Amino acid sequence: MLDEVETQDIPETEILLMVALEVKNVLGLELSNNSTGPLWTRRKGPHWKAQVASMWSLIQQEEYIFFSLLQDFSKHVLRIIGSCGHFYAVEYLTAGHAWHKTLFPLENIVGPSLAGRRSRVRAIIDIALSFLDMVQHFDNDFSHRLHLCDIKPENFAIRHDLTVVAIDVDMAFFEPKMRDILEQNCTGDEDCNFFDCFSKCNLKIKRCGAQRANNNLQVICDKIFRRWFSPSLRGPLVSFPLQPQLQKAVQECAELGHVDATVHQRTLKSLIELYHLLRVSQQELQRVE
């Protein structure tokens, strides 16, 4: 432990190595020394010992590592605005709530002008498009796919420009760690469920598959988009342009099935279809204004 050694004598290269090892242990990612910049930017000086102690206490916190590493690469990750000792501060955003009629308190985000039905519809469409952008980004733009295993409104927030931001990443895992989590002993498929991340049980060897059998888009369609675009027992939340087509597309997206040879093609098709329908709905709303 760092508090048991004379930190003044630790070379900076060793500090970087320790940071990289901690990231590998926590996130399952291999980092080179020049990739640890967001976590370690200090230089030796009169407060070196305190800086090292502060850094070490911060990187014991998994979410701090996650946000620090990804905030420069993704607009869908919560921003850290400062730290002091083992405390760190993040941007203030309004989180979603499952009990809220529109899932996210829209009036708190862009003001009371959203009181009108058309304004609410337009905002929801913008947020839905941002969710799709986040899915695409988390699937493709990092060195490994990022799996979200606890998808609910409370774990996301919306900026004033209606960008979706992941604010609770306790159950977010990159592919290497996801595989380790899923690959467990089993007697049936139900033993291979890890919150919103599912695997399949190989009954011959009684072992869960290491590959996730569903994906982020399916769960978002099921837990977020259904609430917006599918009618409930009380009727639809609001009326959208292309409501029947959106309802059908969301239903198909939520029921893509388990991973097989064609699931990635079906997921991409579903993503493209939803994006198209939402864009057309957006244009239709602009046209009638």
N, C-alpha and C positions, 0 to 999 in steps of 0.2 A: 504493500500500500504506500501511496505517496507521502502520507503523514509520518511514515516510519523511516524515511530516508531524508538526506539533506538535499532538498530540491535545488538549492543553489548550484549544486555540482552536476545536475542532470543536463547532458547535451540536448540541444533542441531537436536533433535528429532522433534521439531516443524518445522525446516527448511525442513527436509525430508518429513513431512506431507504436507507442502505447495507445494513442488515439485511434490509429487504424485497427489495432487488435480489438479495442473495445467496440468499434463500429461493427467489425466482423462478428463478434460475440453477440451483439444486440440485434443487428439487422440482417446478419448473414451475408453481408456485402464485403468483397475484397476492395480495399482502397489503396491507391498508391500514395506516397507522402504528399505529392502535389495536389491531391484531391481533398485533403483535410483542412484546407484553408478556412472554410466557414466556421470550423470548430476551434481552430488555433491560429490566431493572427498576431499574437503577442511577440515582443522581442525582449531580450534580457535587459533589465534595468533595475532601479532601486526597489521596485515592487514585484520582482520576479517570483519570489516564493509565494506571495499571496495570489498572484495571477495563476500559478500552477495549481495551487490548492483549489481556487475557484473553478478553474477549468475542469479539474478532476471530479469535483462534486457535481458539476453540471452534466458531464457526460455519463454519470451514473443514472441519468433520467432519460429513458428511452425516447419520449416525445421530443425532448430538447434536441437530441441527435437527429431525429427524423426531420423536424422542422428546419434546423440549421442547415442540413445538407441539401434539402430539396427546395427551400424557398427561393433560391436564385434560378431554379430550373423550371418551376411550375407556379403559375398564378393561382392554382387550385390548392395551395398549401398555406397554412397560417404563417404569418410573418412574425419573427421575433424582432422586437424593437430595442431591446437592451437587457443587460443582466448585471447582477450585483451579488457576489458570493455564490450561494447555491440557488438564488432566486433568478427568474427571468420573466420579462414582460412581453406580452404579445399584443398585436393589434386588437382593438375592441370591435367585435362584430355581434350581430344578433343571431343567435342559434335558432334552429327550427324546433317545432314541438309537434308531436304526433296528434295532440288534442286540438291543435289550431285548425280552423276550417280550411285554410289554404296551405297548411303545413309550415309556412314561414310567415311571420308577421309583416306583411308587405308594407303596412302603413309606417312601421318603424324604420324601414329601409330607405324608401324613397319619398316618404311624406304622405300627408292626408290626401294628396291629389289622386291616390289610387282608390279612392272610395267608389268611383264609378265602375260598373261591371266591365266595360271594355278595357279600362286601365288595368284591372286585375287580370283579365285574360291575357293582355299583352305582356304583363310582367311574368306570369306563369310560363308563357311560351318562351320568353327570354331565359328564364331560369332553367327550363327543361333543355334548351339548346346548350346551356352551359354544362349541365350534367352530362350530356352526350360528348361535349368537348373534353370533359374531365375523364370520362371512360376511355376515349381514344388516347389521351395523353398518358394515363396510367398504364395502359396496355402496351404502348409502343415507344415512349420517349425516354425511358431509363434503361440502364444496362440489363435490368430484369423486370418482368411484369410485376406490377404492384397489385396485390389482392386485398380487397376490402371485405372483411369477414363480419362486420357489424354495421349494416347499412340501415340507418333510421334517421329521421329528420334532425334529431337531437345531436347527431354527430357531424352535422354540416351547418354552415352559416352562409349568409349572402352579403356580399359587399354592396355598396351603393350603386355600382355599375351592373349589379345583378349577376356577378360572377359567383359560382358555387365554390366554397372553400371547405376542405376537410379540416375539422378543428379537433377531432378526437381520433387518434390513430393507434390506440391501444390494441386494436384488432386489425391493423393493416400490416401486411407481410409481403416482402419481396419473394420472388419465386423460390430461391434456395431454402429459405426458412419455411415457406409454405409447404414444400415437399416434405421436410422433416416433421412438420406438425401432422400432416395427413397420413403419413405412412405408419400406421399403428396396427396392432392385432385386432381382429374383428371376427364376429360370427354372422354378421349381416350388414347391409348397407347403412342401417341406422347407427351403427357404431362408427361410421366414417364421416359423420356430420360434425363439423366444427363451426358452430354458429351459422353464418350464412355461406360458409365454404364447405362444399360437399365433395366426397370421393366415393369410389365404388369398392365393395368388398370382393376380393378374389377368394371364393369359398374353397378352392383347392389348397391354397396355402394359408388361408385364414388371415389375410393381410390386406389392409386398405391400400388402394393405389396411391402413388405419390402425386399423381396429376389431378388437379382440381376438376371436378366433373361439371360444375356450373361456372358462371363468370359474373363479373361486376355488372354488366349490362342487364342480364337476366334479373338480378336481385333489385336493381334500381327500377326496372320496369314493374316488377312485382310490388315493391314496397313504397315507391314514390309515385310513379306515373299512373298506376291504377287509381290512386286517390284523386288524381287530377282529371284524368281523361275517361274513366269508366263510370257509368252511372251507379249510384248506390241505391239502397232501398228507398232513400228519400229523394231519389232523382239525381241528375248530374250536379256537380259542384257549381259549375258555370257552363254556359254554352260556348263551345269553341267552333270556329270554322273547321270544316272537315271532321266533325265530331265522330261520325260512324267509322270513317277510315282510320282515325287516330285510335279509337277504341279497339278496332280489330288488330291494328299493328302492335299496340301495347300488349294485348292478350297473347299474340303469337310470340312476341319478344319474351314475355315472362315464362313461356312454356317451350323454350327452345329445346329442352331435353338435355340429356347427359352428353359428355364429350364423345364424339366418334369421328369418323373420317371426314364428315361434311359439316360438323358443328361450327367450325370457324367461318366457313362460307356463309352459313345461315345467320351467324351473328353479324357478320359484315353487312349482309343484305338487310337485316333488321335495322341496324344502325343507320344505313343509308336511307331506308324507307322512312324511318322516324324523323331523321334530319330533314328530308324533303318535305314531309307533311307539315312539320313545324314551320319551316321557312315559308311555305305557301300560305299557311295560316297567318303568319306574321305579315306577309305582303297583302293579304286580303284585308286584315285589320287596318293597315295603312291606307289602303285604297278607299275605304269607306269613311275615313276621317276627314 
